[in-house]
Each structure stands twice: as C-alpha cells, then as structure tokens.
Amino acid sequence: MRTTISIVAAAIVATASGLLSIAISAQSPATQPPDFSGVYRPINAVGPPGAGRDGPRAGGPPAPAPGQPLPPPTRTAPLSDGSQGRSPTAPQLTPEYLARWQAMSKSRVAGSSESDNTAKCLPPGMPAMMNMAYGMEVMQTKDKITFFSELNDALRRVYLDGRKPTPAILDDPTYAGYSTGRWEGDTLVVETVALRDNTYIEGFTPHSDQMTVKERIRFTSPGILEDRITVTDPKALVKPWETVKTYRKMTTPPEDQLREFACAEGIEHAR
C-alpha cells in the first residue's frame, strides 16, 4: 500500500513539475519575438529611386540640421538612366519587360523624368520602399508591424494576426501592397501581394501585376536589422530576384527621429 501511494505521489509531483516547467518556458523571454521598434538608417541602401547606381555606402544621407527641410526628390541621376546598361546584379527581365526598360532608358537619357515616380511625388512602392534612403521608423504591436519611410512619407503595414487578403483587396492593388507575416523564432517572415504595376523593383526595373515579395527580417547583431528580399514575377522576371538590405538602429538625436518629407510639388502648389 505504501509503495502504491509513493508511486502515485511521485507521479503527481512529476506532473506538477512538468506543468510548472512548461509554464516557465512559455513565459521565458527567449520564446518572445524580438522588438523591432525604433528608427533605422540604411547601411547598404543605394538611395531613392533615380538616385544613381553608386553601390553600397555607409548609411543614408546625413540628417538635416534642426529646422532645415529634407532635400526634395531629384530627377534621374546620370548613372541611373540606363546609358551604361543594366547592372549584372539587376533583376533578369523577360524580353517583353526588357523592351519596356530599354524604352524607359531611352527616355531618361533624353532627359525625361516621365518614368521617375519619385520626381512625381509618388510612393516608392515595394520592394523599393525598403531601400529606406532617408531612414525608417518601425512601430510594433502584437498584431501588426508598421514601417514608415521618411522618403515621401511612405507607409506599409504587416499584419500578424492571421488575416488574409480578401478578393476585394486583391482587386485593388496599392503602392505598398498587402503584407501578412508570421514569426519563425526570431525571424519575421513576410509575404506582400496586391502591388500596383506602375512601380519598380529597384531603380526603374518594371514588373507586372503578378509580382509578389517575400522577406525574412531579423536582427543579425544588436541594433543591426537585416531584410532578405525575394521578388517573384512569372511575367516580368526570368527567375526570382534576391537582395539583402541592412539597417542600423539609431539611439541618439537627431538621428533617432524622422522629419516630414513634403513633396516638392506639394510645396510648390502651397506657395
């Protein structure tokens, strides 16, 4: 009888211990997703669309002095007009979309800014928005993460609550698209659909309305955020295009704050 009672008591203790261990594990900070909140500046951005193809650089444009406005969007820079051909790392286009790019290049070489969305004060769109040439602020809650770009005050939201885009949303594409995400350990996995086809993948590389963007976003070290981007487009791209963007979290003024980026055309009309 004592043996039976001892066995039962031991089982109860073991069960209670196991439940306590599970509860403690569930509350452990190690199982919680990281907090991306904060203001970031790019480490390897190539500048806003149309800002040139000068390769990686350490950080974005310097923060303006207090009271000074941000520089307005500029027309296409000489090295981004396509006159030097396409970069070997640029997305590989199908013949139809390569012809479109060549037509835009010819127009840009002639001095036209017709294909420069930034010069028109339009949002940069995805994935170009993640160049974050002037910086971005990340605002994180349990159900969504919001990315706010200083360039043209562009905004996108990543929903984390399991919602899916409805047919109405898919039929109404936007510049930022519709982004849903989930956590895989410390990595945020994001898929973006419903993107307008009058934006560009990077530079002025065109895409179709079938483009989708997948991202894997994580901290690679304290304060360093990495975004691994994969762009898929069965109509415009020969194969998926991949790129990696990295950002540094700002902790001291004035770098840790963004400023309004009023469009140059808006300022002109307000005079």
WOSULKA-V99048 format. One record per residue. N is the residue number from 1. RES is the residue in three letters. OMEGA is omega in whole degrees, -180 to 180 (999 if undefined). Layout:
[[N,RES,OMEGA] [N,RES,OMEGA]]
This chain:
[[1,MET,178] [2,ARG,-180] [3,THR,180] [4,THR,179] [5,ILE,180] [6,SER,-180] [7,ILE,-180] [8,VAL,180] [9,ALA,180] [10,ALA,179] [11,ALA,179] [12,ILE,179] [13,VAL,-179] [14,ALA,180] [15,THR,179] [16,ALA,179] [17,SER,179] [18,GLY,179] [19,LEU,178] [20,LEU,179] [21,SER,179] [22,ILE,-180] [23,ALA,179] [24,ILE,180] [25,SER,-179] [26,ALA,-179] [27,GLN,-177] [28,SER,179] [29,PRO,-177] [30,ALA,-179] [31,THR,-179] [32,GLN,177] [33,PRO,179] [34,PRO,178] [35,ASP,-179] [36,PHE,-174] [37,SER,177] [38,GLY,178] [39,VAL,-176] [40,TYR,172] [41,ARG,-176] [42,PRO,174] [43,ILE,-175] [44,ASN,179] [45,ALA,177] [46,VAL,178] [47,GLY,180] [48,PRO,178] [49,PRO,-180] [50,GLY,-177] [51,ALA,177] [52,GLY,-178] [53,ARG,-175] [54,ASP,179] [55,GLY,-177] [56,PRO,176] [57,ARG,-176] [58,ALA,177] [59,GLY,180] [60,GLY,179] [61,PRO,-180] [62,PRO,179] [63,ALA,179] [64,PRO,177] [65,ALA,-180] [66,PRO,179] [67,GLY,-179] [68,GLN,-179] [69,PRO,174] [70,LEU,177] [71,PRO,-178] [72,PRO,174] [73,PRO,-177] [74,THR,175] [75,ARG,-177] [76,THR,176] [77,ALA,-175] [78,PRO,-175] [79,LEU,-180] [80,SER,-178] [81,ASP,179] [82,GLY,-178] [83,SER,178] [84,GLN,-179] [85,GLY,180] [86,ARG,178] [87,SER,178] [88,PRO,179] [89,THR,-179] [90,ALA,176] [91,PRO,179] [92,GLN,-174] [93,LEU,172] [94,THR,-178] [95,PRO,-179] [96,GLU,-176] [97,TYR,172] [98,LEU,177] [99,ALA,177] [100,ARG,180] [101,TRP,-180] [102,GLN,178] [103,ALA,178] [104,MET,178] [105,SER,179] [106,LYS,179] [107,SER,-179] [108,ARG,178] [109,VAL,179] [110,ALA,176] [111,GLY,-179] [112,SER,175] [113,SER,-177] [114,GLU,-178] [115,SER,-179] [116,ASP,-177] [117,ASN,-179] [118,THR,178] [119,ALA,178] [120,LYS,-179] [121,CYS,177] [122,LEU,178] [123,PRO,-179] [124,PRO,-179] [125,GLY,178] [126,MET,1] [127,PRO,-178] [128,ALA,-180] [129,MET,-176] [130,MET,167] [131,ASN,176] [132,MET,-173] [133,ALA,-178] [134,TYR,-180] [135,GLY,-180] [136,MET,172] [137,GLU,178] [138,VAL,179] [139,MET,-170] [140,GLN,170] [141,THR,-178] [142,LYS,-172] [143,ASP,180] [144,LYS,174] [145,ILE,-179] [146,THR,175] [147,PHE,180] [148,PHE,-178] [149,SER,177] [150,GLU,-180] [151,LEU,179] [152,ASN,178] [153,ASP,-179] [154,ALA,-175] [155,LEU,172] [156,ARG,178] [157,ARG,175] [158,VAL,-178] [159,TYR,-175] [160,LEU,-173] [161,ASP,176] [162,GLY,180] [163,ARG,179] [164,LYS,179] [165,PRO,179] [166,THR,176] [167,PRO,179] [168,ALA,178] [169,ILE,-180] [170,LEU,180] [171,ASP,-178] [172,ASP,-176] [173,PRO,-180] [174,THR,-180] [175,TYR,-179] [176,ALA,-177] [177,GLY,-180] [178,TYR,-172] [179,SER,173] [180,THR,-176] [181,GLY,176] [182,ARG,179] [183,TRP,169] [184,GLU,-174] [185,GLY,-179] [186,ASP,-177] [187,THR,176] [188,LEU,180] [189,VAL,-173] [190,VAL,172] [191,GLU,-178] [192,THR,180] [193,VAL,177] [194,ALA,-178] [195,LEU,176] [196,ARG,-178] [197,ASP,176] [198,ASN,174] [199,THR,-175] [200,TYR,180] [201,ILE,175] [202,GLU,-173] [203,GLY,173] [204,PHE,175] [205,THR,-175] [206,PRO,176] [207,HIS,-179] [208,SER,179] [209,ASP,178] [210,GLN,-179] [211,MET,171] [212,THR,-178] [213,VAL,175] [214,LYS,-179] [215,GLU,171] [216,ARG,-172] [217,ILE,-179] [218,ARG,170] [219,PHE,174] [220,THR,174] [221,SER,-177] [222,PRO,177] [223,GLY,180] [224,ILE,-178] [225,LEU,-179] [226,GLU,177] [227,ASP,176] [228,ARG,-171] [229,ILE,174] [230,THR,-179] [231,VAL,178] [232,THR,178] [233,ASP,-176] [234,PRO,-180] [235,LYS,-172] [236,ALA,-173] [237,LEU,176] [238,VAL,178] [239,LYS,178] [240,PRO,-180] [241,TRP,-178] [242,GLU,175] [243,THR,179] [244,VAL,176] [245,LYS,178] [246,THR,-176] [247,TYR,178] [248,ARG,179] [249,LYS,-179] [250,MET,-177] [251,THR,-178] [252,THR,178] [253,PRO,-4] [254,PRO,-177] [255,GLU,-176] [256,ASP,178] [257,GLN,178] [258,LEU,179] [259,ARG,179] [260,GLU,178] [261,PHE,180] [262,ALA,-177] [263,CYS,-178] [264,ALA,179] [265,GLU,178] [266,GLY,178] [267,ILE,-178] [268,GLU,-178] [269,HIS,-177] [270,ALA,-178] [271,ARG,999]]
